[in-house]
Amino acid sequence: MKIVSLKIDDSVFGETERILAVMKKPRNRYINDAIEYYNKHQKRVILEKKLLKESELVKKNSLDVLQEFEDLGYED
């Protein structure tokens, strides 16, 4: 495990402490779980952006191929 020192906004810290009191969960575990959840979320966001970019490339390529077929007279 790594030790990390961080500054947390007073309001976020207060809310976290209130939640922890109800959950009876150690602060360290709660913060680790929160970071793990946020990392998973960010990976999905990154993947979504990558897929959208690649989808646009495929779309453009498909339209180019379709245009070539139309230019050659291959229509349904």
C-alpha positions as CSV (number, residue, x, y, z in Angstrom):
1,M,0.0,0.0,0.0
2,K,1.0,3.6,-0.6
3,I,0.5,6.4,1.8
4,V,-1.0,9.5,0.3
5,S,-1.5,12.9,1.8
6,L,-4.3,15.0,0.4
7,K,-6.3,18.1,1.1
8,I,-10.1,17.7,1.1
9,D,-12.6,20.5,1.1
10,D,-14.1,21.0,4.5
11,S,-17.7,20.4,3.2
12,V,-16.6,17.1,1.5
13,F,-14.8,16.0,4.6
14,G,-17.8,16.8,6.8
15,E,-20.2,14.9,4.5
16,T,-17.9,12.0,4.3
17,E,-17.5,11.8,8.1
18,R,-21.3,11.9,8.5
19,I,-21.7,9.0,6.0
20,L,-19.0,7.0,7.6
21,A,-20.6,7.3,11.0
22,V,-23.8,5.8,9.6
23,M,-22.0,3.1,7.6
24,K,-19.5,2.3,10.3
25,K,-16.9,1.9,7.7
26,P,-13.2,2.9,8.1
27,R,-12.4,6.2,6.3
28,N,-9.5,4.6,4.5
29,R,-11.6,1.8,3.0
30,Y,-14.3,4.3,2.0
31,I,-11.8,6.5,0.2
32,N,-10.2,3.5,-1.5
33,D,-13.6,2.3,-2.7
34,A,-14.4,5.8,-3.9
35,I,-11.2,6.0,-5.9
36,E,-11.7,2.6,-7.3
37,Y,-15.2,3.5,-8.4
38,Y,-14.1,6.7,-10.0
39,N,-11.2,5.0,-11.8
40,K,-13.7,2.5,-13.3
41,H,-15.9,5.4,-14.4
42,Q,-13.1,7.2,-16.0
43,K,-12.0,4.1,-17.9
44,R,-15.5,3.9,-19.3
45,V,-15.5,7.5,-20.3
46,I,-12.1,7.1,-22.0
47,L,-13.4,3.9,-23.8
48,E,-16.5,5.7,-24.9
49,K,-14.5,8.6,-26.4
50,K,-12.3,6.1,-28.2
51,L,-15.2,4.1,-29.6
52,L,-16.9,7.3,-30.8
53,K,-13.8,8.4,-32.6
54,E,-13.3,5.0,-34.2
55,S,-17.0,4.8,-35.1
56,E,-16.7,8.1,-37.0
57,L,-13.6,6.7,-38.8
58,V,-15.6,3.6,-39.8
59,K,-18.6,5.6,-40.8
60,K,-16.5,7.8,-43.1
61,N,-14.8,4.8,-44.6
62,S,-18.2,3.1,-45.2
63,L,-19.6,6.2,-46.8
64,D,-16.5,6.4,-49.1
65,V,-16.9,2.7,-50.1
66,L,-20.7,3.3,-50.7
67,Q,-19.9,6.3,-52.9
68,E,-17.4,4.2,-54.9
69,F,-20.0,1.5,-55.5
70,E,-22.5,4.1,-56.6
71,D,-20.0,5.7,-58.9
72,L,-19.4,2.2,-60.5
73,G,-23.1,1.8,-60.9
74,Y,-23.7,-0.9,-58.3
75,E,-27.0,0.2,-56.8
76,D,-29.8,-2.0,-55.4
